[in-house]
Amino acid sequence: MAKKSGKKGADDSKLAAKAAKKAKAAKAAERLRDKEAKKQKGASGGGGGDGGGKRKGKGKGGKGDDEDEEDLEAVLAQFQAEWEEQHAVTEELSAGPPSRRANGTLTTCPSGNYLWQIGGDYFDGSKLYTYPDVYRFDPSKSSSAEAWRIYRSKNAPAPRSAHQVVASPIGGGRLWLFGGEFASQNQTNFHHFHLWVFDVNTHEWERIDTKLRPSARSGHRMAMFKHYIVLFGGFHDLGVRTTYLDDLWLFDTLEFKWRQIEFSPLDKRPSARSGFSFLPCAEGVVLHGGFCKTYEKGKRAKAQALDDTWMLKIDPEATTFKWEKRKKVGYAPSLRSGCTMALWANKAIGVLFGGVTDEDRDEETLESVFHKDMFGYQLSGAGRWVSLNLKKPKKKGPGGRRGKKAKAQSVAMQEEREEEDAEDGQEAEEDADKEPPVEEQQHPEEEEDEDDPLKTTPLERYNPMLAILRNTLYIYGGIFESGSREYTLDDFHSLALDKLDRFTCLRECKIEGMEWNEEDEEEDDEDDQSSSSSGEEEGEEGEGEGAEEGVEQDGEGETKPELSQAQKDDLRARATAFMGVSKDSRRSAEDALSTPLPGETLRVFYDRTREYWAGKAHELTAHRGKELRRDGFQMAEERYEAYKPLLEEIERIQAEAGLDAEEMGRGARAAGPGAGGLGTESRNRR
């Protein structure tokens, strides 16, 4: 239980006060200009000498006053010009929906007439692109070229993804944006923590700065309860390990103040998570599902999808808060992640579409199942799940009793024909082998129903952007995976929830032939490897720089000198010790990432830790793109060569123990490219 201290905030909006101050400054500047114009007019018509006798003070002092007023006027004019330039908004027609992207937001306008799409990112297999765009969709426009508009301003939030946006009707309609992350093309994350507000009428952004505010985060969720923004959870990704949050915050949109809601350690509340559903209702806010990773010493991070449901009860004055866990009632969806619900306000129902279920069959195999089914969650009462299935149209044909009678006669005739065929015996079987009955030939054609609404269902996906405008559900984009490829979709669909008849495709997306540059990146890495190896061959000549003491490394093609028995025994002892250290649960995450595992080749080691080495190279150099990857690869290669004698000795130990190549490489593959929370495979599973 948590309680609020202090008096209730003022009813006037702080934004309105700021706007009034700006207008007042503009009027003051205008009055100064008019005053100066009148003085100049009076001076020109009043003759020479002391014609300005009405002016107080000496002539020299009066001139100084005029100069001061002129300086003030110039400062105010310059301030106003700079402010107008900084806050100038451009509005352009867009040829269609936003380009392919994920981890953005699709929000229903407070006016109830538009949808707003903000931010997001797109990964093409090699580079990550993050967007700052603000799009508006007008469903009343028949043409896609007229329905989408894009708004740009210098005074706007930086590019970001995995942020959150909620809408409020205050001041004619505002969108409140908090958090998210910006990642460079090499995926060096930078988290945003400022709160921004967007006026849907003037299309202007304003940053809200407060001393007390939530920490930087992504993957959190926000909900609008009365005039309060309720924020919960999220994650903070440091590159090596992802930290999940379970704190609760409240922002008063009238007082412009954040406050954290504290709970007793004995109070029941949801665990830390991200990517969950967070929907407002009359009694408070409902939380469902989400995603997190659990970390155990000595083991790789384990992904965990959540399916619990909680009710955050809030009193009307927002002074008392209490979490209550809800039971699973009704036809609930299977365990999954990447499926945040959208609010169907007219029915007080949350609508869920898609998602992904990841199943670890063993340490080496991660099997993912993608969904395209749809569910509804009734927020009122104790909460209940319902399945939202498309309704098949009734087939045209004779109705009433005559229709039933005709159907019965048809069934009777079919049974009579089957009895005749049975009496014919072998002759009927031979005829069936030669030519199937007409009913069997036509059966596949009868199943092929062009009017089947299930054919209009969008492709399976997770992390789609959902929004409900009045009674219509809109679905934009999402992510679909096939093998090692990740497809970011840009299709756009709508569905009348009050009819549930069929989806309408507003823009199609075909994944065939979609861009994916992972192979190009691998070719670059191979070029890096070959060039680095050739350079090493030219300058090495038996020096073995970075290798373990007492172990010599020669260029390729040259035989290694025979080690003495003492050296062999020492190498065997260190290799045996390293085998134990590599499995030690007390190792730091950085040490585990920067050290090759037994059974790993240089290629596998670099694939597993490429993001770690890119970050290290970024700290030491100002390079980008291919040069940064080359620097990172060289650092990984130096590290691998330092451990290569130990790895080779470990292979000999395992070979003597009777382990084949498959078993020797199992530990390396178990770590995988996404081990430790790194890699593109786990980027959208956070």
ZAMARGU-4260 file (C-alpha; in steps of 0.2 Angstrom, whole numbers, plus 5000, padded with zeros to 4 digits):
<rodrens>
0) 5000/5000/5000 | 5007/5017/4995 | 5000/5035/5000 | 5003/5052/4993 | 5008/5066/5003
5) 5005/5085/5000 | 4991/5095/4993 | 4982/5092/4977 | 4989/5101/4962 | 4982/5117/4953
10) 4969/5114/4940 | 4978/5126/4927 | 4990/5118/4915 | 5008/5122/4916 | 5009/5121/4897
15) 4996/5134/4895 | 5006/5145/4907 | 5021/5144/4897 | 5012/5148/4881 | 5005/5163/4889
20) 5022/5169/4894 | 5028/5167/4876 | 5013/5177/4870 | 5016/5190/4883 | 5034/5192/4878
25) 5029/5194/4859 | 5016/5207/4864 | 5029/5217/4874 | 5041/5217/4859 | 5027/5223/4848
30) 5022/5237/4860 | 5040/5243/4860 | 5041/5243/4841 | 5025/5254/4841 | 5032/5265/4854
35) 5048/5268/4845 | 5039/5271/4829 | 5028/5285/4837 | 5044/5293/4844 | 5052/5293/4828
40) 5037/5301/4820 | 5035/5314/4833 | 5054/5319/4831 | 5053/5321/4813 | 5037/5333/4814
45) 5043/5343/4829 | 5057/5354/4822 | 5075/5356/4827 | 5084/5362/4843 | 5074/5357/4859
50) 5059/5352/4850 | 5058/5337/4861 | 5056/5347/4876 | 5043/5335/4884 | 5057/5322/4886
55) 5063/5321/4904 | 5081/5323/4909 | 5096/5331/4899 | 5098/5328/4880 | 5113/5316/4883
60) 5103/5306/4895 | 5088/5305/4884 | 5098/5298/4870 | 5105/5285/4881 | 5087/5279/4885
65) 5083/5278/4867 | 5099/5267/4864 | 5094/5256/4878 | 5076/5254/4871 | 5083/5250/4854
70) 5095/5237/4862 | 5081/5229/4871 | 5070/5229/4856 | 5084/5221/4846 | 5086/5207/4859
75) 5068/5203/4860 | 5066/5203/4841 | 5081/5191/4839 | 5074/5180/4853 | 5057/5179/4845
80) 5065/5175/4828 | 5076/5162/4835 | 5062/5154/4844 | 5051/5154/4829 | 5065/5146/4819
85) 5068/5133/4832 | 5049/5129/4834 | 5045/5130/4815 | 5035/5114/4810 | 5035/5107/4792
90) 5020/5097/4786 | 5022/5086/4771 | 5012/5073/4762 | 5019/5055/4763 | 5018/5043/4749
95) 5011/5030/4761 | 5014/5022/4778 | 5031/5024/4786 | 5046/5014/4780 | 5048/4997/4787
100) 5052/4998/4806 | 5049/4990/4823 | 5049/4995/4841 | 5040/5011/4837 | 5023/5017/4844
105) 5006/5018/4835 | 4994/5029/4846 | 4976/5034/4844 | 4974/5053/4844 | 4965/5061/4859
110) 4953/5069/4847 | 4948/5052/4840 | 4951/5056/4822 | 4969/5051/4818 | 4983/5038/4822
115) 5001/5044/4826 | 5016/5034/4823 | 5032/5040/4831 | 5050/5033/4830 | 5056/5015/4828
120) 5071/5006/4821 | 5076/4994/4807 | 5089/4981/4806 | 5095/4975/4789 | 5107/4961/4795
125) 5122/4973/4796 | 5117/4990/4801 | 5103/4997/4813 | 5094/5013/4808 | 5084/5023/4821
130) 5071/5036/4816 | 5064/5052/4824 | 5049/5053/4812 | 5031/5059/4817 | 5018/5052/4805
135) 4999/5055/4806 | 4986/5044/4798 | 4969/5050/4793 | 4957/5035/4790 | 4944/5046/4782
140) 4956/5048/4766 | 4952/5036/4753 | 4970/5037/4745 | 4985/5031/4755 | 4995/5046/4747
145) 4983/5058/4755 | 4980/5048/4772 | 4998/5050/4778 | 5007/5066/4783 | 5024/5068/4791
150) 5029/5082/4803 | 5047/5088/4806 | 5054/5101/4818 | 5071/5106/4825 | 5064/5106/4842
155) 5060/5088/4843 | 5065/5072/4852 | 5081/5063/4845 | 5079/5047/4836 | 5074/5033/4847
160) 5065/5016/4848 | 5058/5005/4862 | 5050/5021/4869 | 5032/5024/4875 | 5018/5036/4871
165) 5001/5040/4879 | 4988/5052/4874 | 4978/5064/4885 | 4964/5076/4880 | 4971/5090/4890
170) 4973/5107/4881 | 4965/5100/4865 | 4975/5084/4864 | 4993/5080/4868 | 5005/5065/4866
175) 5017/5061/4880 | 5033/5052/4876 | 5046/5045/4888 | 5061/5035/4887 | 5068/5023/4873
180) 5085/5021/4866 | 5096/5027/4852 | 5108/5015/4845 | 5121/5019/4832 | 5122/5008/4816
185) 5135/4997/4826 | 5122/4996/4840 | 5130/5006/4854 | 5115/5010/4864 | 5111/5027/4872
190) 5096/5028/4883 | 5085/5043/4883 | 5076/5049/4899 | 5068/5066/4895 | 5049/5068/4895
195) 5042/5076/4879 | 5025/5082/4875 | 5018/5085/4858 | 5003/5096/4854 | 4992/5088/4841
200) 4985/5105/4836 | 5001/5115/4834 | 5012/5100/4830 | 5025/5107/4842 | 5036/5097/4854
205) 5041/5103/4871 | 5053/5095/4883 | 5048/5094/4901 | 5063/5094/4913 | 5061/5089/4931
210) 5073/5086/4945 | 5065/5070/4950 | 5061/5058/4936 | 5062/5039/4932 | 5079/5032/4927
215) 5084/5029/4909 | 5075/5014/4902 | 5067/5006/4887 | 5054/4993/4885 | 5043/5000/4899
220) 5025/5004/4897 | 5014/5019/4902 | 4995/5021/4904 | 4984/5036/4906 | 4973/5036/4922
225) 4963/5052/4923 | 4976/5066/4921 | 4990/5055/4928 | 5003/5045/4918 | 5007/5028/4926
230) 5024/5021/4921 | 5030/5003/4926 | 5045/4992/4922 | 5057/4992/4907 | 5075/4987/4905
235) 5092/4996/4904 | 5104/4987/4893 | 5123/4990/4897 | 5128/4978/4882 | 5135/4964/4893
240) 5119/4962/4904 | 5102/4968/4903 | 5094/4975/4919 | 5075/4973/4921 | 5065/4986/4932
245) 5050/4984/4943 | 5048/5002/4949 | 5031/5012/4948 | 5030/5030/4944 | 5016/5043/4942
250) 5017/5059/4932 | 5004/5073/4936 | 5000/5082/4919 | 4993/5097/4928 | 5007/5100/4940
255) 5021/5093/4929 | 5028/5083/4943 | 5035/5065/4944 | 5034/5054/4960 | 5039/5036/4964
260) 5026/5025/4972 | 5034/5015/4985 | 5028/4998/4992 | 5032/4988/5007 | 5044/4973/5004
265) 5029/4962/5010 | 5017/4969/4997 | 5013/4958/4983 | 5018/4965/4966 | 5023/4960/4948
270) 5041/4955/4945 | 5053/4965/4934 | 5049/4964/4916 | 5048/4973/4899 | 5037/4972/4884
275) 5021/4969/4894 | 5003/4975/4891 | 4997/4990/4902 | 4979/4996/4900 | 4969/5008/4910
280) 4952/5004/4917 | 4939/5012/4928 | 4948/5005/4944 | 4966/5008/4939 | 4978/4999/4927
285) 4979/4981/4921 | 4996/4973/4918 | 4998/4957/4908 | 5013/4946/4902 | 5030/4953/4897
290) 5047/4947/4895 | 5063/4946/4905 | 5080/4936/4906 | 5086/4927/4921 | 5105/4926/4925
295) 5113/4911/4935 | 5131/4910/4938 | 5140/4899/4926 | 5125/4898/4914 | 5120/4908/4899
300) 5106/4920/4901 | 5089/4912/4900 | 5074/4921/4892 | 5057/4920/4900 | 5040/4924/4894
305) 5027/4929/4907 | 5009/4926/4907 | 5003/4933/4924 | 4990/4946/4926 | 4989/4960/4939
310) 4977/4974/4943 | 4984/4990/4950 | 4970/4998/4960 | 4971/5017/4961 | 4959/5028/4971
315) 4951/5043/4962 | 4963/5055/4971 | 4978/5044/4966 | 4983/5043/4984 | 4982/5024/4987
320) 4990/5011/4976 | 4988/4992/4978 | 4993/4977/4967 | 4981/4962/4966 | 4985/4947/4956
325) 4971/4940/4944 | 4967/4922/4940 | 4967/4916/4923 | 4949/4915/4917 | 4942/4911/4900
330) 4950/4906/4884 | 4968/4913/4887 | 4982/4914/4874 | 4997/4902/4875 | 5013/4908/4883
335) 5021/4920/4872 | 5030/4937/4871 | 5031/4952/4859 | 5012/4954/4859 | 5007/4970/4868
340) 4988/4973/4869 | 4979/4989/4862 | 4964/4996/4871 | 4947/4995/4864 | 4940/5009/4874
345) 4922/5007/4868 | 4921/4990/4875 | 4934/4991/4889 | 4943/4976/4881 | 4962/4974/4877
350) 4965/4966/4860 | 4981/4955/4858 | 4988/4949/4841 | 5002/4938/4836 | 5018/4935/4847
355) 5032/4923/4848 | 5035/4907/4859 | 5053/4902/4861 | 5057/4885/4867 | 5074/4879/4872
360) 5074/4861/4867 | 5092/4859/4873 | 5108/4869/4875 | 5110/4871/4857 | 5093/4873/4849
365) 5081/4887/4851 | 5065/4884/4842 | 5053/4899/4839 | 5034/4898/4835 | 5026/4913/4828
370) 5008/4917/4830 | 4994/4926/4821 | 4979/4923/4832 | 4969/4936/4841 | 4962/4937/4859
375) 4952/4949/4869 | 4954/4953/4888 | 4939/4960/4897 | 4946/4973/4909 | 4931/4975/4920
380) 4926/4964/4935 | 4938/4949/4938 | 4944/4950/4920 | 4941/4936/4907 | 4949/4930/4891
385) 4940/4928/4875 | 4945/4922/4858 | 4942/4934/4844 | 4939/4923/4829 | 4934/4930/4812
390) 4916/4925/4807 | 4914/4915/4792 | 4900/4921/4780 | 4885/4910/4778 | 4885/4900/4762
395) 4872/4904/4750 | 4859/4891/4747 | 4841/4885/4751 | 4836/4890/4768 | 4823/4885/4781
400) 4814/4868/4781 | 4816/4865/4762 | 4835/4868/4764 | 4836/4855/4778 | 4825/4843/4768
405) 4835/4844/4753 | 4851/4842/4763 | 4844/4826/4771 | 4839/4819/4754 | 4856/4822/4747
410) 4864/4813/4762 | 4852/4798/4759 | 4856/4797/4741 | 4875/4797/4745 | 4872/4783/4758
415) 4862/4773/4745 | 4876/4775/4732 | 4889/4769/4745 | 4878/4753/4748 | 4877/4750/4729
420) 4896/4751/4728 | 4899/4739/4742 | 4888/4726/4734 | 4897/4728/4718 | 4913/4722/4727
425) 4929/4720/4717 | 4921/4729/4702 | 4918/4745/4712 | 4936/4745/4719 | 4944/4743/4701
430) 4933/4758/4696 | 4939/4768/4710 | 4957/4764/4706 | 4954/4770/4688 | 4944/4786/4692
435) 4939/4793/4709 | 4921/4797/4712 | 4916/4815/4707 | 4913/4820/4725 | 4932/4816/4729
440) 4938/4825/4714 | 4928/4840/4719 | 4932/4839/4737 | 4948/4850/4736 | 4939/4863/4726
445) 4925/4864/4739 | 4938/4867/4753 | 4946/4881/4743 | 4934/4895/4748 | 4939/4912/4741
450) 4928/4921/4753 | 4936/4912/4768 | 4940/4927/4780 | 4955/4917/4787 | 4965/4921/4771
455) 4965/4939/4775 | 4974/4937/4792 | 4991/4945/4792 | 5007/4935/4792 | 5013/4928/4809
460) 5024/4941/4818 | 5029/4948/4835 | 5031/4966/4841 | 5018/4973/4829 | 5011/4991/4832
465) 4993/4990/4837 | 4980/5004/4839 | 4961/5005/4840 | 4952/5020/4833 | 4934/5019/4838
470) 4929/5001/4833 | 4943/4998/4821 | 4959/4989/4824 | 4975/4994/4815 | 4991/4983/4814
475) 5007/4990/4807 | 5023/4980/4804 | 5031/4969/4816 | 5045/4956/4815 | 5046/4939/4807
480) 5060/4927/4808 | 5065/4913/4796 | 5081/4903/4801 | 5095/4916/4804 | 5086/4930/4795
485) 5075/4943/4803 | 5062/4952/4793 | 5055/4969/4798 | 5038/4971/4790 | 5030/4986/4784
490) 5012/4980/4780 | 4997/4989/4786 | 4980/4981/4790 | 4963/4985/4798 | 4949/4975/4805
495) 4932/4981/4811 | 4931/4973/4828 | 4912/4975/4830 | 4910/4964/4814 | 4925/4953/4814
500) 4922/4949/4796 | 4939/4950/4787 | 4955/4960/4788 | 4958/4974/4775 | 4975/4976/4768
505) 4980/4994/4767 | 4998/4990/4761 | 5005/4973/4757 | 5022/4967/4762 | 5031/4952/4753
510) 5045/4945/4762 | 5052/4937/4747 | 5067/4947/4741 | 5068/4958/4756 | 5085/4965/4760
515) 5096/4956/4772 | 5115/4960/4773 | 5121/4947/4785 | 5131/4938/4771 | 5139/4954/4766
520) 5145/4958/4784 | 5152/4940/4785 | 5161/4943/4769 | 5168/4959/4776 | 5174/4950/4792
525) 5182/4936/4781 | 5191/4950/4772 | 5196/4957/4789 | 5202/4940/4794 | 5212/4936/4778
530) 5220/4953/4778 | 5224/4952/4796 | 5231/4934/4794 | 5242/4939/4780 | 5249/4954/4789
535) 5253/4943/4804 | 5262/4931/4792 | 5273/4945/4786 | 5278/4951/4803 | 5277/4936/4814
540) 5291/4924/4810 | 5291/4915/4826 | 5288/4929/4838 | 5271/4924/4843 | 5266/4942/4850
545) 5252/4941/4864 | 5255/4922/4866 | 5257/4913/4882 | 5275/4913/4889 | 5285/4897/4884
550) 5274/4894/4869 | 5280/4899/4852 | 5270/4903/4836 | 5277/4902/4819 | 5270/4908/4802
555) 5259/4897/4792 | 5267/4882/4784 | 5281/4881/4796 | 5283/4867/4809 | 5283/4872/4827
560) 5298/4868/4837 | 5297/4853/4848 | 5293/4857/4866 | 5303/4850/4880 | 5294/4838/4892
565) 5294/4851/4905 | 5286/4863/4893 | 5273/4850/4888 | 5269/4846/4906 | 5267/4865/4910
570) 5255/4868/4895 | 5245/4852/4900 | 5243/4859/4918 | 5238/4876/4912 | 5226/4869/4899
575) 5218/4858/4912 | 5216/4873/4924 | 5209/4883/4910 | 5195/4870/4906 | 5190/4872/4924
580) 5191/4891/4924 | 5180/4892/4908 | 5166/4884/4918 | 5168/4894/4934 | 5152/4902/4939
585) 5163/4916/4948 | 5169/4923/4931 | 5163/4941/4927 | 5152/4943/4912 | 5166/4953/4903
590) 5179/4940/4906 | 5167/4927/4899 | 5164/4937/4883 | 5182/4942/4880 | 5189/4924/4882
595) 5187/4910/4869 | 5179/4894/4874 | 5186/4877/4872 | 5181/4870/4855 | 5178/4888/4847
600) 5187/4893/4831 | 5191/4911/4828 | 5176/4912/4817 | 5164/4906/4830 | 5173/4916/4844
605) 5171/4932/4834 | 5153/4929/4829 | 5149/4926/4848 | 5157/4942/4854 | 5157/4954/4839
610) 5147/4967/4848 | 5159/4967/4863 | 5174/4970/4852 | 5165/4983/4842 | 5162/4992/4858
615) 5180/4990/4864 | 5186/4997/4847 | 5174/5011/4848 | 5182/5017/4865 | 5199/5017/4857
620) 5196/5024/4840 | 5184/5036/4831 | 5182/5023/4817 | 5165/5018/4810 | 5157/5005/4799
625) 5169/4993/4791 | 5184/5001/4799 | 5177/4998/4816 | 5173/4980/4813 | 5190/4978/4806
630) 5197/4985/4822 | 5186/4974/4833 | 5191/4959/4823 | 5209/4962/4825 | 5207/4964/4844
635) 5197/4948/4845 | 5210/4939/4834 | 5224/4945/4846 | 5214/4938/4861 | 5211/4922/4852
640) 5230/4919/4847 | 5235/4922/4865 | 5224/4908/4870 | 5227/4897/4855 | 5240/4885/4862
645) 5229/4882/4877 | 5214/4878/4866 | 5224/4866/4855 | 5230/4857/4870 | 5212/4856/4877
650) 5208/4848/4860 | 5222/4835/4862 | 5215/4831/4880 | 5198/4829/4874 | 5203/4819/4859
655) 5213/4807/4871 | 5197/4806/4881 | 5188/4799/4865 | 5177/4815/4862 | 5174/4818/4843
660) 5173/4835/4835 | 5154/4836/4837 | 5156/4835/4856 | 5172/4846/4857 | 5162/4860/4849
665) 5146/4858/4859 | 5151/4870/4872 | 5156/4884/4860 | 5139/4882/4851 | 5130/4882/4867
670) 5136/4900/4870 | 5130/4905/4853 | 5131/4922/4844 | 5118/4929/4856 | 5126/4923/4872
675) 5126/4936/4886 | 5112/4946/4880 | 5122/4952/4864 | 5120/4949/4846 | 5106/4953/4834
680) 5097/4937/4838 | 5092/4944/4856 | 5090/4962/4852 | 5071/4961/4850 | 5070/4949/4865
685) 5072/4961/4879
</rodrens>
